[in-house]
Amino acid sequence: MILKDKTLVTTNSAKLKAGQKQELDVAFYLRRAFKDHPQVFVFNDVKFKHNGETAQIDHLIVYTYGFILIESKSITGEVAINQHQEWSRSYRGQWQGMPSPIKQVELQLALLKSLVRDNAPQLLPKMFGKIQQNFGGREWHSICAISSNAIINRDNTPKTLEERLVKSEFIADKLLDIMKLPASIPNALHFFSTNTRPWFSEESLVRICEFLLEQNITPATQLKTDAIASSLNEPSPIYQNESTALAPRSIVPTIKEEQPNVVNEVNLQCKQCSNSKTLKARSGRYGYFVTCAECDTNTPMKTSCPQCNSANTKVSKRKESYSLVCSDCENTAFFRLDG
């Protein structure tokens, strides 16, 4: 299932345009392979902060047994890795060194692992109602997806790195080989199996995916962060390099006060009987929904934005509060639930 698409950035940089195209290519193959898969959840272009550090992940896969991080790399020409794990690339016959995308994605993996571990009580249920689960034994993988037109010199590449390099069109095959998914999500009976990997229950998968969506830093959040930092005369971390820049540093957006005509409430109705008084919020494999106490019908909470009527919205939950966030007009409206 695709939970987040790539956020496009308008740029005149040929390098950034090539990078975005490569990410979109990988996202295309991920969508084709996993858009309807009940055990695979895909996040494209995820950015979050933890312990004062910021990580940007090109593609994140959350699945029954763990996590896979994918670094997309646009390379035209040939790429080679020596026995010291040093990368180099050719361009128009000239060779030059380059940063290791494998090392880059490993740093992002470490920060993500720290984030979910620190929030384990929120994400994983207690065993037998007493013992808090953690992320021990869950699988963590990181790979690099390279442009389809690149040439990978695999002759002298260390075996451990060679296995983590894949061209874009083979990304789905590589992921399936890593995940080795069962026909269905395991249940309690699997405890009696002699060779069982620790897995996430459906409830845990929903919690983890919801949490990651809430942690994601959107462009609007970045701009507001920069405005606050500028007002305090502090440098903003989101303009550290070209790859994360959204606007020139000299242009500082102003955080506008909420206008009185903003619609900040969503009034849901049962799709069967139009009841709006006794609806109870629930979560499932495909997101949030409400159950009608009158006719027992389920109705999706995701709806059009009440402010601009855009369908580009998502439902978020924080504690017992549910909200509808619009990606187009950036309005946040809260659900009014009496059930």
C-alpha positions in Angstrom: 0.0 0.0 0.0 1.3 3.5 -0.9 1.0 5.8 2.1 3.0 8.7 0.9 4.0 10.0 -2.5 7.1 11.9 -3.5 6.9 15.6 -2.7 8.1 17.5 -5.8 10.2 20.6 -5.5 10.4 23.2 -8.3 14.0 23.8 -9.2 16.3 24.9 -12.0 19.1 22.7 -10.9 19.9 19.9 -13.4 21.3 17.8 -10.6 18.2 18.1 -8.5 15.9 17.4 -11.5 17.8 14.2 -12.2 17.6 13.2 -8.6 13.8 13.8 -8.5 13.4 11.8 -11.7 15.3 8.8 -10.2 13.1 8.9 -7.1 10.0 9.1 -9.2 11.2 6.1 -11.3 11.7 4.0 -8.1 8.3 5.2 -6.7 6.7 4.0 -10.0 8.0 0.5 -9.6 7.1 0.4 -5.9 3.6 1.4 -6.8 3.2 -1.2 -9.5 4.4 -3.9 -7.2 2.9 -3.0 -3.8 -0.1 -0.6 -4.2 -2.5 -3.3 -3.2 -0.3 -5.5 -0.9 -1.7 -5.9 2.6 1.7 -6.5 4.2 3.8 -3.8 2.5 3.5 -0.1 3.3 5.5 2.3 1.1 6.5 5.9 2.1 8.2 8.0 -0.6 10.2 11.0 0.5 10.0 10.9 4.3 11.7 13.5 6.5 11.7 13.6 10.3 13.7 14.9 13.2 14.9 13.0 16.3 17.3 13.9 19.1 18.3 17.1 17.3 19.1 15.3 14.0 17.2 15.3 10.7 16.9 12.4 8.3 15.5 12.4 4.8 14.6 8.9 3.4 14.0 8.6 -0.3 11.8 5.4 0.1 10.8 3.6 3.3 9.2 0.2 3.3 7.4 -1.0 6.4 6.4 -4.7 6.2 5.4 -7.6 8.4 8.9 -8.3 9.7 10.6 -4.9 9.7 11.9 -2.0 7.7 13.8 -1.4 4.4 15.3 1.9 3.5 16.1 2.7 -0.1 18.4 5.5 -1.3 17.8 6.5 -4.9 20.9 7.6 -6.8 20.9 9.2 -10.2 24.0 8.2 -12.0 24.8 8.6 -15.7 27.8 6.6 -16.7 29.7 4.0 -14.7 29.9 3.5 -10.9 32.6 1.5 -9.2 33.4 0.6 -5.5 36.8 -0.5 -4.4 37.8 -2.9 -1.5 37.8 0.0 0.9 34.2 0.7 0.1 35.1 4.0 -1.6 32.8 5.0 -4.5 33.7 6.6 -7.8 31.7 7.5 -10.9 32.5 8.3 -14.5 31.0 11.2 -16.5 32.0 11.8 -20.1 35.1 9.6 -19.6 36.3 11.3 -16.5 36.4 9.6 -13.1 35.8 11.2 -9.8 35.1 10.2 -6.2 31.6 10.5 -4.7 30.0 10.1 -1.3 28.8 6.6 -0.5 24.9 6.4 -0.7 25.1 3.2 1.3 26.8 5.0 4.2 24.2 7.8 3.8 21.2 5.4 4.1 22.8 3.6 7.0 22.9 6.9 8.9 19.2 7.4 8.2 18.5 3.9 9.3 20.2 4.4 12.6 18.2 7.5 13.3 14.9 5.9 12.3 15.7 2.9 14.6 16.4 5.2 17.5 13.1 7.1 16.8 10.8 4.0 16.8 12.7 2.4 19.8 12.2 5.5 21.9 8.4 5.3 21.1 8.0 1.5 21.5 5.3 1.8 24.2 3.2 3.9 21.8 3.7 1.6 18.8 3.8 -1.9 20.2 1.3 -3.6 22.6 2.2 -5.3 25.8 2.5 -9.1 25.8 -0.1 -10.7 28.1 -1.0 -7.1 29.1 2.2 -6.8 31.2 5.4 -7.1 29.2 6.2 -4.2 26.9 7.4 -5.3 23.5 10.3 -3.6 21.8 11.9 -3.7 18.3 14.4 -6.3 19.1 14.6 -9.1 16.5 12.9 -7.0 13.8 14.6 -6.8 10.5 16.4 -3.7 9.2 17.8 -3.5 5.7 19.2 -0.6 3.6 19.8 -0.7 -0.2 20.7 1.7 -3.0 18.6 1.9 -6.2 20.7 3.2 -9.1 19.5 4.7 -12.5 18.6 2.1 -15.0 21.0 3.6 -17.6 24.0 3.4 -15.3 26.7 0.8 -15.6 27.6 -1.0 -12.3 31.2 -2.3 -12.2 30.6 -5.3 -10.0 34.0 -7.1 -10.6 35.9 -5.6 -7.7 32.9 -4.5 -5.6 32.9 -6.2 -2.1 30.2 -8.9 -2.0 28.4 -7.3 1.0 27.9 -4.1 -0.9 27.3 -5.7 -4.3 24.2 -7.4 -2.9 22.8 -4.0 -1.8 23.0 -2.3 -5.2 20.1 -2.7 -7.6 18.9 -0.9 -10.7 15.5 0.7 -10.5 13.6 -1.8 -12.6 14.6 -4.7 -10.4 13.7 -3.0 -7.1 10.5 -4.9 -6.5 12.2 -8.3 -7.1 15.0 -7.3 -4.7 12.5 -6.3 -2.0 10.5 -9.5 -2.3 13.7 -11.5 -2.0 14.6 -9.6 1.2 11.1 -9.7 2.8 10.2 -13.3 2.1 6.6 -12.6 3.0 4.2 -15.3 4.1 0.8 -15.8 2.4 -0.9 -13.9 5.3 0.2 -12.0 8.4 1.3 -14.4 11.1 -0.9 -15.0 14.2 -0.5 -16.5 17.6 -0.3 -20.0 16.3 3.1 -19.1 14.7 4.6 -19.0 18.2 4.7 -22.8 18.0 6.8 -22.8 14.8 10.4 -23.8 15.0 11.7 -21.1 12.7 9.7 -17.9 13.2 10.8 -14.3 12.7 9.4 -11.7 15.1 6.6 -10.0 13.3 4.3 -7.0 13.6 0.6 -7.6 14.1 -1.9 -5.7 12.0 -2.6 -3.4 14.9 1.1 -2.6 15.3 1.6 -2.0 11.6 -1.3 0.5 11.6 0.2 2.3 14.7 3.7 2.4 13.2 2.5 3.7 9.8 0.3 6.3 11.5 3.2 7.4 13.7 5.6 7.8 10.7 3.0 9.9 8.8 2.7 12.2 11.9 6.4 12.5 12.2 7.0 13.5 8.6 8.0 17.1 8.0 6.0 18.6 5.2 7.2 21.6 3.1 4.8 23.8 5.0 6.2 22.7 8.3 9.8 23.4 7.1 8.9 26.9 6.0 7.2 27.6 9.4 10.3 26.2 11.2 12.5 28.5 9.2 10.4 31.5 10.0 10.5 30.8 13.7 14.3 30.2 13.6 14.8 33.5 11.7 12.7 35.4 14.3 15.1 34.1 17.0 18.1 34.9 14.9 19.1 31.3 14.7 20.2 29.4 11.6 17.6 27.0 10.2 18.8 23.4 9.6 16.6 23.0 6.5 18.9 25.2 4.4 22.1 23.2 5.1 22.6 22.1 1.5 21.1 22.3 -2.0 19.3 19.0 -1.8 17.0 20.2 1.0 16.5 23.8 0.0 13.0 24.9 -0.6 13.6 28.6 -1.1 16.5 31.1 -0.9 17.5 31.9 2.6 16.8 35.6 2.1 13.1 34.9 1.6 11.6 34.3 5.0 7.9 33.4 5.0 5.6 34.9 7.6 3.3 32.7 9.6 -0.1 34.1 9.1 -2.7 34.2 11.8 -5.6 31.9 11.2 -8.4 33.6 9.2 -11.9 33.7 10.8 -13.4 32.0 7.7 -11.2 28.9 7.9 -13.3 25.7 8.3 -11.7 23.7 11.1 -14.4 21.1 11.8 -15.5 18.0 9.9 -19.0 16.7 10.5 -19.1 13.1 9.3 -22.3 11.2 8.5 -22.9 7.5 8.1 -22.9 6.6 4.4 -25.9 4.3 5.0 -28.3 6.1 7.3 -26.8 9.6 7.4 -26.5 9.4 11.2 -24.0 11.8 12.6 -24.6 11.5 16.4 -23.3 8.1 17.4 -20.2 7.4 15.3 -17.2 5.7 16.9 -13.8 6.1 15.4 -11.8 3.0 14.6 -8.6 2.1 12.7 -8.0 -0.8 10.3 -5.7 -2.0 7.6 -6.8 0.7 5.2 -6.9 3.6 7.5 -9.3 5.3 9.9 -13.1 4.9 9.7 -16.2 5.3 11.9 -18.8 2.7 12.8 -22.4 3.8 13.1 -24.1 2.7 16.3 -27.5 2.8 14.5 -26.9 0.6 11.5 -23.4 -0.8 12.2 -22.1 0.5 8.9 -18.4 1.5 8.4 -17.7 4.9 6.8 -14.2 6.1 5.9 -13.0 9.2 7.8 -10.9 10.4 4.8 -13.1 12.9 3.0 -12.7 16.1 0.9 -11.2 19.2 2.6 -14.1 21.3 4.0 -12.1 24.5 3.2 -11.1 24.0 -0.5 -12.9 20.7 -1.3 -9.6 19.1 -2.4 -9.4 15.3 -2.2 -5.7 15.5 -1.4 -6.2 15.0 2.3 -5.1 12.6 5.0 -6.4 11.6 8.5 -4.2 12.0 11.5 -4.6 11.0 15.1 -3.0 12.4 18.2 -4.2 10.8 21.4 -8.0 10.8 21.2 -8.2 13.6 18.6 -8.7 13.0 14.9 -7.9 15.6 12.2 -8.1 16.0 8.5 -5.1 17.7 6.9 -5.3 19.1 3.4 -2.1 19.0 1.4 -3.3 21.7 -1.1 -4.6 24.5 1.2 -2.8 23.2 4.3 -6.0 23.6 6.4 -6.4 21.3 9.4 -9.9 20.4 10.4 -10.9 18.3 13.4 -13.5 15.6 13.4 -16.6 16.1 15.5 -17.5 12.7 16.9 -20.3 12.3 19.5 -19.9 8.5 19.6 
